[in-house]
Amino acid sequence: MISRFVTSALFAGAAAGLIAGLLQLVFVQPVLLHAELYESGELVHFGVEAVSAHPALPGFDPIRDGLSLIFTMLTYTGYALILVAAMSLGEERGAAANGRWGILWGVAGFVAFHLAPGFTLAPEVPGVAAADVGARQVWWFATVAAAALALWLLAFGQGWLAWAGAVLLLLAPHLIGAPEPAQFSGPVPTELGALFAARAFGVGLAAWVLLGSFAGYFWQREGARAA
């Protein structure tokens, strides 16, 4: 059982993390590097400089981009451990755990880890005003835990009481509100911030869908092999 659990999570996390890392390098990192030029002062918002005169974005960096890929693979391996554990518990309650149904598990993971906290505390580019990091981390973890429990109650809860509790858990963090800075400021154009958030969510959704599908596939395959 432990071997099945670890093997499924490692293969699914590494595969999904590699794809997610490549998607981030292509779609998310250029926006991030562009924002860093405003943060450093190389570019100035509402300046008179022509677009053609803007500094070029940094190109491919083997060390930076390689470490980014490795970190993303490790991160999604951690996510996979959580997801496979949830899938195994769900399987005991009659939920299917395979590559196809794993997509739903992946969407649920995206909602819990990305969409739910991002609904109030959106992904941010460098240079924008932000509240205390510690306070934001506490709110983020609490929101993720509340969303994960709410989704579990929606899927496996019995009766209106469980479903009502799930709705309250989904709403509570946002009604309370995330920590906010005393004032909003920053040199980065809002268009870049919006593009960064959109692409971060898009890549996150794609990665979680793949993670769920891979996790379900490997979980089913390792189970058949053990049988």
KETIVO-665764 format. One record per atom (N, C-alpha, C): residue in three letters; atom name; x, y, z. Coordinates in Angstrom, 2 decimals. Layout:
rest_atom_u_v_w
ALA_CA_X_Y_Z
...
END
This chain:
rest_atom_u_v_w
MET_N_0.83_-1.21_0.00
MET_CA_0.00_0.00_0.00
MET_C_0.86_1.26_0.00
ILE_N_1.89_1.26_0.87
ILE_CA_2.77_2.43_0.93
ILE_C_3.54_2.59_-0.37
SER_N_4.01_1.46_-0.92
SER_CA_4.74_1.52_-2.18
SER_C_3.85_2.05_-3.30
ARG_N_2.60_1.61_-3.33
ARG_CA_1.65_2.08_-4.34
ARG_C_1.41_3.58_-4.19
PHE_N_1.27_4.01_-2.96
PHE_CA_1.02_5.42_-2.68
PHE_C_2.20_6.29_-3.11
VAL_N_3.40_5.92_-2.69
VAL_CA_4.59_6.72_-2.99
VAL_C_4.90_6.72_-4.48
THR_N_4.83_5.54_-5.10
THR_CA_5.13_5.45_-6.53
THR_C_4.17_6.29_-7.37
SER_N_2.88_6.19_-7.06
SER_CA_1.88_6.96_-7.81
SER_C_2.13_8.45_-7.67
ALA_N_2.40_8.90_-6.44
ALA_CA_2.60_10.33_-6.21
ALA_C_3.88_10.84_-6.88
LEU_N_4.95_10.05_-6.82
LEU_CA_6.22_10.49_-7.40
LEU_C_6.11_10.62_-8.92
PHE_N_5.55_9.61_-9.57
PHE_CA_5.44_9.66_-11.03
PHE_C_4.49_10.77_-11.47
ALA_N_3.34_10.86_-10.81
ALA_CA_2.36_11.89_-11.19
ALA_C_2.90_13.29_-10.93
GLY_N_3.51_13.49_-9.77
GLY_CA_4.03_14.81_-9.42
GLY_C_5.16_15.25_-10.32
ALA_N_6.08_14.32_-10.63
ALA_CA_7.21_14.67_-11.50
ALA_C_6.74_15.02_-12.90
ALA_N_5.81_14.21_-13.44
ALA_CA_5.33_14.46_-14.80
ALA_C_4.54_15.76_-14.90
ALA_N_3.59_15.95_-13.98
ALA_CA_2.79_17.18_-14.01
ALA_C_3.65_18.39_-13.69
GLY_N_4.59_18.25_-12.77
GLY_CA_5.46_19.37_-12.41
GLY_C_6.36_19.79_-13.55
LEU_N_6.85_18.82_-14.32
LEU_CA_7.69_19.15_-15.46
LEU_C_6.90_19.93_-16.50
ILE_N_5.69_19.48_-16.80
ILE_CA_4.85_20.19_-17.78
ILE_C_4.47_21.57_-17.25
ALA_N_4.11_21.64_-15.96
ALA_CA_3.76_22.93_-15.37
ALA_C_4.94_23.89_-15.42
GLY_N_6.14_23.38_-15.12
GLY_CA_7.32_24.22_-15.17
GLY_C_7.60_24.76_-16.55
LEU_N_7.43_23.93_-17.57
LEU_CA_7.63_24.38_-18.95
LEU_C_6.59_25.42_-19.35
LEU_N_5.34_25.20_-18.94
LEU_CA_4.30_26.18_-19.23
LEU_C_4.60_27.52_-18.54
GLN_N_5.11_27.45_-17.32
GLN_CA_5.46_28.68_-16.61
GLN_C_6.60_29.42_-17.30
LEU_N_7.59_28.68_-17.79
LEU_CA_8.71_29.33_-18.48
LEU_C_8.25_30.04_-19.75
VAL_N_7.26_29.46_-20.43
VAL_CA_6.81_30.02_-21.70
VAL_C_5.81_31.17_-21.49
PHE_N_4.88_31.00_-20.54
PHE_CA_3.77_31.94_-20.43
PHE_C_3.84_32.87_-19.21
VAL_N_4.34_32.39_-18.09
VAL_CA_4.30_33.18_-16.85
VAL_C_5.60_33.95_-16.62
GLN_N_6.72_33.29_-16.82
GLN_CA_8.00_33.93_-16.51
GLN_C_8.25_35.20_-17.33
PRO_N_7.93_35.26_-18.62
PRO_CA_8.15_36.51_-19.36
PRO_C_7.39_37.69_-18.75
VAL_N_6.17_37.45_-18.28
VAL_CA_5.41_38.53_-17.66
VAL_C_6.08_38.94_-16.34
LEU_N_6.55_37.96_-15.59
LEU_CA_7.23_38.23_-14.32
LEU_C_8.50_39.04_-14.54
LEU_N_9.30_38.65_-15.52
LEU_CA_10.54_39.38_-15.81
LEU_C_10.25_40.79_-16.32
HIS_N_9.17_40.92_-17.08
HIS_CA_8.77_42.25_-17.56
HIS_C_8.42_43.16_-16.37
ALA_N_7.69_42.60_-15.41
ALA_CA_7.31_43.38_-14.22
ALA_C_8.54_43.77_-13.40
GLU_N_9.54_42.90_-13.37
GLU_CA_10.75_43.21_-12.61
GLU_C_11.50_44.41_-13.20
LEU_N_11.37_44.64_-14.50
LEU_CA_11.99_45.82_-15.11
LEU_C_11.36_47.10_-14.58
TYR_N_10.06_47.07_-14.32
TYR_CA_9.40_48.24_-13.72
TYR_C_9.79_48.38_-12.26
GLU_N_9.91_47.24_-11.57
GLU_CA_10.28_47.29_-10.16
GLU_C_11.67_47.88_-9.98
SER_N_12.60_47.53_-10.88
SER_CA_13.98_48.01_-10.77
SER_C_14.16_49.43_-11.30
GLY_N_13.16_49.96_-12.01
GLY_CA_13.27_51.30_-12.56
GLY_C_13.79_51.36_-13.98
GLU_N_14.12_50.19_-14.59
GLU_CA_14.57_50.20_-15.98
GLU_C_13.46_50.63_-16.93
LEU_N_12.23_50.34_-16.53
LEU_CA_11.07_50.84_-17.25
LEU_C_10.24_51.68_-16.30
VAL_N_9.58_52.69_-16.84
VAL_CA_8.75_53.58_-16.03
VAL_C_7.36_53.62_-16.62
HIS_N_6.38_53.36_-15.80
HIS_CA_5.00_53.37_-16.25
HIS_C_4.59_54.80_-16.60
PHE_N_3.89_54.97_-17.70
PHE_CA_3.47_56.26_-18.22
PHE_C_4.66_57.13_-18.61
GLY_N_5.79_56.50_-18.89
GLY_CA_6.95_57.27_-19.32
GLY_C_6.82_57.67_-20.78
VAL_N_7.76_58.47_-21.26
VAL_CA_7.71_58.95_-22.63
VAL_C_8.57_58.09_-23.56
GLU_N_9.21_57.08_-23.01
GLU_CA_10.09_56.26_-23.81
GLU_C_9.30_55.42_-24.81
ALA_N_9.77_55.30_-26.03
ALA_CA_9.08_54.51_-27.04
ALA_C_9.17_53.03_-26.70
VAL_N_8.17_52.29_-27.18
VAL_CA_8.16_50.85_-26.89
VAL_C_9.39_50.18_-27.46
SER_N_9.82_50.59_-28.63
SER_CA_10.98_49.96_-29.27
SER_C_12.26_50.17_-28.50
ALA_N_12.27_51.17_-27.61
ALA_CA_13.49_51.46_-26.85
ALA_C_13.51_50.74_-25.50
HIS_N_12.48_49.96_-25.19
HIS_CA_12.45_49.26_-23.93
HIS_C_13.55_48.22_-23.86
PRO_N_14.13_48.01_-22.68
PRO_CA_15.16_46.98_-22.54
PRO_C_14.59_45.61_-22.88
ALA_N_15.42_44.77_-23.47
ALA_CA_14.98_43.41_-23.80
ALA_C_14.87_42.58_-22.52
LEU_N_13.94_41.64_-22.52
LEU_CA_13.80_40.76_-21.38
LEU_C_14.97_39.79_-21.33
PRO_N_15.38_39.36_-20.12
PRO_CA_16.45_38.36_-20.02
PRO_C_16.08_37.10_-20.78
GLY_N_17.06_36.51_-21.45
GLY_CA_16.81_35.30_-22.22
GLY_C_16.89_34.05_-21.37
PHE_N_17.10_32.93_-22.03
PHE_CA_17.16_31.64_-21.33
PHE_C_18.39_31.58_-20.45
ASP_N_18.19_31.21_-19.19
ASP_CA_19.27_31.05_-18.23
ASP_C_19.23_29.61_-17.73
PRO_N_20.22_28.78_-18.11
PRO_CA_20.17_27.36_-17.75
PRO_C_20.05_27.12_-16.25
ILE_N_20.79_27.88_-15.45
ILE_CA_20.75_27.66_-14.00
ILE_C_19.42_28.10_-13.42
ARG_N_19.01_29.33_-13.73
ARG_CA_17.75_29.87_-13.20
ARG_C_16.56_29.02_-13.65
ASP_N_16.50_28.75_-14.95
ASP_CA_15.34_28.03_-15.47
ASP_C_15.37_26.56_-15.07
GLY_N_16.57_25.99_-14.98
GLY_CA_16.67_24.60_-14.53
GLY_C_16.23_24.44_-13.09
LEU_N_16.67_25.35_-12.23
LEU_CA_16.25_25.30_-10.83
LEU_C_14.75_25.54_-10.70
SER_N_14.21_26.40_-11.55
SER_CA_12.77_26.65_-11.54
SER_C_12.00_25.38_-11.87
LEU_N_12.48_24.64_-12.88
LEU_CA_11.82_23.39_-13.24
LEU_C_11.89_22.37_-12.11
ILE_N_13.05_22.26_-11.48
ILE_CA_13.21_21.30_-10.38
ILE_C_12.31_21.67_-9.21
PHE_N_12.27_22.95_-8.88
PHE_CA_11.42_23.39_-7.77
PHE_C_9.95_23.12_-8.07
THR_N_9.53_23.37_-9.31
THR_CA_8.13_23.12_-9.68
THR_C_7.81_21.64_-9.61
MET_N_8.72_20.79_-10.04
MET_CA_8.50_19.35_-9.96
MET_C_8.39_18.89_-8.52
LEU_N_9.23_19.44_-7.64
LEU_CA_9.15_19.09_-6.22
LEU_C_7.83_19.57_-5.61
THR_N_7.42_20.78_-6.01
THR_CA_6.16_21.33_-5.48
THR_C_4.98_20.45_-5.87
TYR_N_4.92_20.07_-7.13
TYR_CA_3.79_19.26_-7.58
TYR_C_3.89_17.81_-7.09
THR_N_5.07_17.36_-6.76
THR_CA_5.18_16.05_-6.11
THR_C_4.56_16.12_-4.72
GLY_N_4.79_17.23_-4.02
GLY_CA_4.13_17.42_-2.73
GLY_C_2.62_17.47_-2.87
TYR_N_2.15_18.21_-3.90
TYR_CA_0.71_18.23_-4.17
TYR_C_0.18_16.82_-4.47
ALA_N_0.97_16.06_-5.23
ALA_CA_0.55_14.71_-5.61
ALA_C_0.40_13.81_-4.38
LEU_N_1.27_13.96_-3.41
LEU_CA_1.16_13.16_-2.18
LEU_C_-0.18_13.44_-1.49
ILE_N_-0.55_14.72_-1.44
ILE_CA_-1.84_15.08_-0.83
ILE_C_-3.00_14.55_-1.67
LEU_N_-2.89_14.71_-2.99
LEU_CA_-3.98_14.31_-3.87
LEU_C_-4.19_12.80_-3.87
VAL_N_-3.09_12.04_-3.93
VAL_CA_-3.22_10.58_-3.92
VAL_C_-3.79_10.09_-2.59
ALA_N_-3.39_10.73_-1.50
ALA_CA_-3.97_10.36_-0.20
ALA_C_-5.47_10.61_-0.20
ALA_N_-5.90_11.75_-0.74
ALA_CA_-7.33_12.05_-0.81
ALA_C_-8.05_11.07_-1.73
MET_N_-7.43_10.71_-2.85
MET_CA_-8.04_9.77_-3.78
MET_C_-8.20_8.39_-3.14
SER_N_-7.21_7.97_-2.37
SER_CA_-7.31_6.66_-1.72
SER_C_-8.43_6.63_-0.69
LEU_N_-8.59_7.74_0.05
LEU_CA_-9.69_7.82_1.00
LEU_C_-11.04_7.87_0.28
GLY_N_-11.07_8.61_-0.83
GLY_CA_-12.30_8.68_-1.60
GLY_C_-12.67_7.34_-2.20
GLU_N_-11.66_6.58_-2.62
GLU_CA_-11.91_5.26_-3.20
GLU_C_-12.57_4.34_-2.18
GLU_N_-12.17_4.46_-0.92
GLU_CA_-12.79_3.67_0.12
GLU_C_-14.25_4.02_0.32
ARG_N_-14.64_5.21_-0.11
ARG_CA_-16.03_5.66_0.01
ARG_C_-16.81_5.52_-1.30
GLY_N_-16.23_4.79_-2.24
GLY_CA_-16.95_4.49_-3.46
GLY_C_-16.62_5.38_-4.64
ALA_N_-15.71_6.34_-4.49
ALA_CA_-15.34_7.22_-5.60
ALA_C_-14.33_6.54_-6.51
ALA_N_-14.50_6.71_-7.81
ALA_CA_-13.58_6.11_-8.76
ALA_C_-12.23_6.83_-8.72
ALA_N_-11.16_6.06_-8.88
ALA_CA_-9.81_6.62_-8.89
ALA_C_-9.06_6.05_-10.09
ASN_N_-9.14_6.76_-11.20
ASN_CA_-8.42_6.37_-12.41
ASN_C_-8.06_7.63_-13.18
GLY_N_-7.48_7.46_-14.36
GLY_CA_-7.04_8.62_-15.11
GLY_C_-8.15_9.56_-15.50
ARG_N_-9.32_9.01_-15.85
ARG_CA_-10.44_9.86_-16.27
ARG_C_-11.04_10.61_-15.09
TRP_N_-11.39_9.87_-14.04
TRP_CA_-11.98_10.53_-12.88
TRP_C_-10.97_11.35_-12.10
GLY_N_-9.68_11.08_-12.33
GLY_CA_-8.65_11.88_-11.70
GLY_C_-8.68_13.33_-12.13
ILE_N_-9.26_13.59_-13.31
ILE_CA_-9.39_14.97_-13.78
ILE_C_-10.24_15.77_-12.80
LEU_N_-11.32_15.17_-12.30
LEU_CA_-12.17_15.86_-11.33
LEU_C_-11.42_16.12_-10.03
TRP_N_-10.62_15.14_-9.62
TRP_CA_-9.80_15.35_-8.42
TRP_C_-8.81_16.50_-8.64
GLY_N_-8.27_16.57_-9.86
GLY_CA_-7.34_17.66_-10.16
GLY_C_-8.01_19.01_-10.14
VAL_N_-9.22_19.09_-10.70
VAL_CA_-9.97_20.35_-10.67
VAL_C_-10.25_20.76_-9.23
ALA_N_-10.60_19.77_-8.40
ALA_CA_-10.84_20.07_-6.98
ALA_C_-9.58_20.60_-6.31
GLY_N_-8.43_20.02_-6.66
GLY_CA_-7.17_20.51_-6.11
GLY_C_-6.88_21.93_-6.54
PHE_N_-7.15_22.23_-7.81
PHE_CA_-6.96_23.60_-8.30
PHE_C_-7.85_24.58_-7.55
VAL_N_-9.11_24.20_-7.34
VAL_CA_-10.03_25.08_-6.61
VAL_C_-9.53_25.34_-5.20
ALA_N_-9.06_24.28_-4.53
ALA_CA_-8.64_24.43_-3.14
ALA_C_-7.34_25.22_-3.01
PHE_N_-6.36_24.94_-3.87
PHE_CA_-5.02_25.51_-3.69
PHE_C_-4.79_26.79_-4.49
HIS_N_-5.59_27.03_-5.52
HIS_CA_-5.36_28.21_-6.36
HIS_C_-6.55_29.15_-6.40
LEU_N_-7.70_28.63_-6.83
LEU_CA_-8.84_29.50_-7.07
LEU_C_-9.41_30.08_-5.78
ALA_N_-9.58_29.24_-4.76
ALA_CA_-10.19_29.72_-3.51
ALA_C_-9.36_30.82_-2.86
PRO_N_-8.06_30.63_-2.61
PRO_CA_-7.29_31.75_-2.04
PRO_C_-7.10_32.90_-3.02
GLY_N_-6.97_32.58_-4.32
GLY_CA_-6.76_33.62_-5.31
GLY_C_-7.97_34.49_-5.56
PHE_N_-9.15_34.04_-5.13
PHE_CA_-10.37_34.82_-5.30
PHE_C_-10.28_36.15_-4.56
THR_N_-9.58_36.15_-3.42
THR_CA_-9.39_37.38_-2.64
THR_C_-7.94_37.83_-2.61
LEU_N_-7.01_36.87_-2.61
LEU_CA_-5.58_37.18_-2.57
LEU_C_-4.97_36.71_-3.89
ALA_N_-5.12_37.55_-4.91
ALA_CA_-4.72_37.14_-6.27
ALA_C_-3.20_37.06_-6.40
PRO_N_-2.70_36.25_-7.36
PRO_CA_-1.25_36.23_-7.64
PRO_C_-0.74_37.63_-7.95
GLU_N_0.42_37.97_-7.40
GLU_CA_0.93_39.34_-7.52
GLU_C_2.28_39.36_-8.22
VAL_N_2.49_40.37_-9.04
VAL_CA_3.79_40.60_-9.67
VAL_C_4.69_41.36_-8.70
PRO_N_6.00_41.35_-8.92
PRO_CA_6.90_42.11_-8.05
PRO_C_6.61_43.61_-8.13
GLY_N_6.85_44.29_-7.03
GLY_CA_6.73_45.75_-7.02
GLY_C_5.40_46.29_-6.58
VAL_N_4.41_45.43_-6.35
VAL_CA_3.11_45.93_-5.92
VAL_C_3.06_45.96_-4.39
ALA_N_2.20_46.82_-3.86
ALA_CA_2.04_46.92_-2.42
ALA_C_1.40_45.63_-1.90
ALA_N_1.84_45.18_-0.73
ALA_CA_1.31_43.94_-0.16
ALA_C_1.35_44.03_1.36
ALA_N_0.46_43.27_1.98
ALA_CA_0.41_43.21_3.44
ALA_C_1.55_42.33_3.96
ASP_N_1.64_42.21_5.28
ASP_CA_2.68_41.40_5.91
ASP_C_2.64_39.97_5.39
VAL_N_3.83_39.44_5.06
VAL_CA_3.91_38.09_4.48
VAL_C_3.36_37.04_5.43
GLY_N_3.71_37.13_6.71
GLY_CA_3.24_36.16_7.68
GLY_C_1.72_36.11_7.77
ALA_N_1.10_37.27_7.80
ALA_CA_-0.36_37.33_7.88
ALA_C_-1.00_36.75_6.63
ARG_N_-0.41_37.04_5.49
ARG_CA_-0.97_36.49_4.24
ARG_C_-0.81_34.98_4.19
GLN_N_0.31_34.45_4.69
GLN_CA_0.51_33.00_4.70
GLN_C_-0.51_32.31_5.60
VAL_N_-0.76_32.89_6.77
VAL_CA_-1.76_32.30_7.67
VAL_C_-3.12_32.27_6.99
TRP_N_-3.50_33.37_6.36
TRP_CA_-4.81_33.44_5.68
TRP_C_-4.85_32.45_4.54
TRP_N_-3.76_32.32_3.79
TRP_CA_-3.72_31.41_2.65
TRP_C_-3.91_29.96_3.10
PHE_N_-3.15_29.54_4.10
PHE_CA_-3.26_28.16_4.58
PHE_C_-4.65_27.88_5.14
ALA_N_-5.21_28.84_5.87
ALA_CA_-6.55_28.66_6.42
ALA_C_-7.59_28.55_5.31
THR_N_-7.43_29.35_4.27
THR_CA_-8.37_29.31_3.15
THR_C_-8.27_28.00_2.38
VAL_N_-7.06_27.53_2.15
VAL_CA_-6.88_26.25_1.46
VAL_C_-7.49_25.11_2.27
ALA_N_-7.24_25.09_3.58
ALA_CA_-7.80_24.04_4.43
ALA_C_-9.33_24.09_4.43
ALA_N_-9.89_25.30_4.53
ALA_CA_-11.35_25.44_4.53
ALA_C_-11.94_24.99_3.20
ALA_N_-11.30_25.36_2.08
ALA_CA_-11.81_24.97_0.77
ALA_C_-11.72_23.47_0.56
ALA_N_-10.61_22.86_0.98
ALA_CA_-10.45_21.42_0.82
ALA_C_-11.50_20.66_1.62
LEU_N_-11.73_21.09_2.86
LEU_CA_-12.76_20.45_3.68
LEU_C_-14.15_20.66_3.08
ALA_N_-14.40_21.86_2.56
ALA_CA_-15.69_22.14_1.95
ALA_C_-15.94_21.25_0.74
LEU_N_-14.94_21.06_-0.10
LEU_CA_-15.10_20.21_-1.28
LEU_C_-15.33_18.76_-0.86
TRP_N_-14.64_18.32_0.19
TRP_CA_-14.84_16.96_0.70
TRP_C_-16.28_16.79_1.19
LEU_N_-16.79_17.78_1.90
LEU_CA_-18.17_17.70_2.39
LEU_C_-19.17_17.71_1.24
LEU_N_-18.90_18.49_0.20
LEU_CA_-19.78_18.51_-0.96
LEU_C_-19.80_17.16_-1.67
ALA_N_-18.65_16.51_-1.71
ALA_CA_-18.54_15.24_-2.43
ALA_C_-19.04_14.05_-1.61
PHE_N_-18.73_14.05_-0.32
PHE_CA_-19.00_12.86_0.48
PHE_C_-19.92_13.12_1.68
GLY_N_-20.28_14.37_1.90
GLY_CA_-21.17_14.67_3.01
GLY_C_-22.58_14.14_2.77
GLN_N_-23.29_13.91_3.86
GLN_CA_-24.65_13.39_3.77
GLN_C_-25.61_14.41_4.35
GLY_N_-26.52_14.89_3.52
GLY_CA_-27.57_15.77_4.00
GLY_C_-27.24_17.25_3.87
TRP_N_-28.29_18.04_4.10
TRP_CA_-28.18_19.49_3.93
TRP_C_-27.25_20.13_4.94
LEU_N_-27.11_19.54_6.11
LEU_CA_-26.24_20.13_7.13
LEU_C_-24.79_20.15_6.65
ALA_N_-24.35_19.04_6.07
ALA_CA_-22.97_18.96_5.56
ALA_C_-22.77_19.92_4.40
TRP_N_-23.76_20.01_3.52
TRP_CA_-23.62_20.89_2.36
TRP_C_-23.66_22.36_2.77
ALA_N_-24.49_22.67_3.75
ALA_CA_-24.52_24.05_4.25
ALA_C_-23.19_24.41_4.91
GLY_N_-22.61_23.46_5.64
GLY_CA_-21.30_23.69_6.24
GLY_C_-20.24_23.92_5.19
ALA_N_-20.34_23.20_4.07
ALA_CA_-19.38_23.39_2.99
ALA_C_-19.47_24.79_2.41
VAL_N_-20.68_25.27_2.21
VAL_CA_-20.87_26.63_1.67
VAL_C_-20.29_27.67_2.63
LEU_N_-20.53_27.49_3.92
LEU_CA_-19.99_28.43_4.91
LEU_C_-18.46_28.41_4.91
LEU_N_-17.88_27.22_4.78
LEU_CA_-16.42_27.13_4.75
LEU_C_-15.84_27.81_3.52
LEU_N_-16.53_27.71_2.40
LEU_CA_-16.05_28.37_1.19
LEU_C_-16.15_29.89_1.29
LEU_N_-17.20_30.38_1.94
LEU_CA_-17.44_31.82_2.02
LEU_C_-16.65_32.51_3.13
ALA_N_-16.46_31.82_4.25
ALA_CA_-15.93_32.46_5.46
ALA_C_-14.62_33.21_5.24
PRO_N_-13.59_32.62_4.62
PRO_CA_-12.32_33.36_4.47
PRO_C_-12.48_34.66_3.70
HIS_N_-13.38_34.67_2.72
HIS_CA_-13.54_35.85_1.88
HIS_C_-14.43_36.90_2.55
LEU_N_-15.34_36.45_3.39
LEU_CA_-16.13_37.40_4.17
LEU_C_-15.25_38.05_5.24
ILE_N_-14.35_37.28_5.82
ILE_CA_-13.40_37.84_6.78
ILE_C_-12.42_38.77_6.07
GLY_N_-11.97_38.35_4.90
GLY_CA_-11.07_39.17_4.10
GLY_C_-9.61_38.83_4.31
ALA_N_-8.84_38.93_3.25
ALA_CA_-7.40_38.70_3.32
ALA_C_-6.69_39.96_3.83
PRO_N_-5.51_39.81_4.43
PRO_CA_-4.74_41.00_4.85
PRO_C_-4.43_41.89_3.66
GLU_N_-4.62_43.18_3.82
GLU_CA_-4.39_44.13_2.75
GLU_C_-3.39_45.18_3.18
PRO_N_-2.64_45.76_2.23
PRO_CA_-1.69_46.83_2.58
PRO_C_-2.43_48.09_3.00
ALA_N_-1.72_48.96_3.70
ALA_CA_-2.34_50.21_4.15
ALA_C_-2.77_51.07_2.97
GLN_N_-2.03_51.02_1.89
GLN_CA_-2.39_51.75_0.68
GLN_C_-1.87_50.98_-0.53
PHE_N_-2.53_51.19_-1.66
PHE_CA_-2.14_50.48_-2.88
PHE_C_-1.22_51.38_-3.71
SER_N_-0.10_50.81_-4.10
SER_CA_0.86_51.57_-4.90
SER_C_1.77_50.58_-5.62
GLY_N_2.60_51.09_-6.49
GLY_CA_3.55_50.24_-7.19
GLY_C_3.82_50.74_-8.59
PRO_N_5.01_50.47_-9.10
PRO_CA_5.39_50.99_-10.42
PRO_C_4.95_50.12_-11.58
VAL_N_4.39_48.93_-11.30
VAL_CA_4.06_47.98_-12.37
VAL_C_2.68_48.29_-12.94
PRO_N_2.53_48.35_-14.26
PRO_CA_1.22_48.62_-14.86
PRO_C_0.19_47.56_-14.46
THR_N_-1.04_48.00_-14.26
THR_CA_-2.09_47.06_-13.88
THR_C_-2.34_46.02_-14.95
GLU_N_-2.09_46.36_-16.22
GLU_CA_-2.28_45.40_-17.30
GLU_C_-1.36_44.19_-17.13
LEU_N_-0.12_44.44_-16.69
LEU_CA_0.81_43.34_-16.47
LEU_C_0.35_42.48_-15.28
GLY_N_-0.14_43.15_-14.24
GLY_CA_-0.63_42.41_-13.08
GLY_C_-1.80_41.51_-13.44
ALA_N_-2.71_42.03_-14.26
ALA_CA_-3.87_41.24_-14.67
ALA_C_-3.45_40.06_-15.55
LEU_N_-2.51_40.30_-16.46
LEU_CA_-2.03_39.23_-17.33
LEU_C_-1.32_38.15_-16.53
PHE_N_-0.52_38.57_-15.54
PHE_CA_0.19_37.62_-14.71
PHE_C_-0.78_36.73_-13.93
ALA_N_-1.81_37.35_-13.33
ALA_CA_-2.79_36.58_-12.57
ALA_C_-3.54_35.61_-13.48
ALA_N_-3.94_36.07_-14.66
ALA_CA_-4.68_35.22_-15.58
ALA_C_-3.84_34.02_-16.02
ARG_N_-2.58_34.27_-16.36
ARG_CA_-1.73_33.17_-16.81
ARG_C_-1.36_32.24_-15.67
ALA_N_-1.18_32.78_-14.46
ALA_CA_-0.90_31.93_-13.31
ALA_C_-2.07_30.98_-13.05
PHE_N_-3.29_31.49_-13.13
PHE_CA_-4.47_30.65_-12.95
PHE_C_-4.60_29.63_-14.08
GLY_N_-4.35_30.07_-15.32
GLY_CA_-4.46_29.16_-16.45
GLY_C_-3.48_28.01_-16.39
VAL_N_-2.22_28.33_-16.09
VAL_CA_-1.21_27.28_-15.96
VAL_C_-1.51_26.39_-14.76
GLY_N_-1.99_26.99_-13.68
GLY_CA_-2.34_26.20_-12.51
GLY_C_-3.44_25.20_-12.80
LEU_N_-4.48_25.63_-13.52
LEU_CA_-5.57_24.73_-13.87
LEU_C_-5.07_23.59_-14.74
ALA_N_-4.29_23.91_-15.77
ALA_CA_-3.76_22.87_-16.65
ALA_C_-2.91_21.87_-15.87
ALA_N_-2.07_22.38_-14.98
ALA_CA_-1.19_21.51_-14.21
ALA_C_-1.97_20.60_-13.27
TRP_N_-2.99_21.13_-12.62
TRP_CA_-3.78_20.32_-11.69
TRP_C_-4.61_19.28_-12.42
VAL_N_-5.15_19.62_-13.58
VAL_CA_-5.89_18.63_-14.37
VAL_C_-4.97_17.48_-14.76
LEU_N_-3.77_17.82_-15.22
LEU_CA_-2.80_16.78_-15.57
LEU_C_-2.38_15.99_-14.34
LEU_N_-2.17_16.68_-13.23
LEU_CA_-1.77_16.00_-12.00
LEU_C_-2.83_14.99_-11.56
GLY_N_-4.10_15.41_-11.59
GLY_CA_-5.16_14.50_-11.20
GLY_C_-5.27_13.30_-12.12
SER_N_-5.14_13.55_-13.43
SER_CA_-5.22_12.45_-14.39
SER_C_-4.05_11.49_-14.23
PHE_N_-2.84_12.04_-14.09
PHE_CA_-1.66_11.18_-13.88
PHE_C_-1.77_10.40_-12.57
ALA_N_-2.20_11.08_-11.52
ALA_CA_-2.30_10.41_-10.22
ALA_C_-3.31_9.27_-10.27
GLY_N_-4.46_9.53_-10.91
GLY_CA_-5.45_8.47_-11.04
GLY_C_-4.95_7.31_-11.88
TYR_N_-4.24_7.63_-12.95
TYR_CA_-3.72_6.58_-13.83
TYR_C_-2.70_5.70_-13.09
PHE_N_-1.74_6.35_-12.45
PHE_CA_-0.70_5.57_-11.76
PHE_C_-1.26_4.84_-10.56
TRP_N_-2.24_5.44_-9.87
TRP_CA_-2.86_4.78_-8.73
TRP_C_-3.57_3.51_-9.18
GLN_N_-4.30_3.59_-10.27
GLN_CA_-4.99_2.42_-10.81
GLN_C_-4.00_1.37_-11.31
ARG_N_-2.96_1.83_-12.01
ARG_CA_-1.98_0.90_-12.56
ARG_C_-1.23_0.17_-11.45
GLU_N_-0.79_0.90_-10.42
GLU_CA_-0.07_0.26_-9.33
GLU_C_-0.97_-0.68_-8.54
GLY_N_-2.25_-0.34_-8.45
GLY_CA_-3.20_-1.23_-7.78
GLY_C_-3.38_-2.52_-8.54
ALA_N_-3.49_-2.42_-9.89
ALA_CA_-3.63_-3.63_-10.71
ALA_C_-2.38_-4.47_-10.65
ARG_N_-1.23_-3.82_-10.62
ARG_CA_0.04_-4.56_-10.55
ARG_C_0.16_-5.30_-9.22
ALA_N_-0.25_-4.64_-8.13
ALA_CA_-0.18_-5.28_-6.81
ALA_C_-1.16_-6.45_-6.72
ALA_N_-2.30_-6.33_-7.40
ALA_CA_-3.29_-7.42_-7.37
ALA_C_-2.83_-8.62_-8.20
END
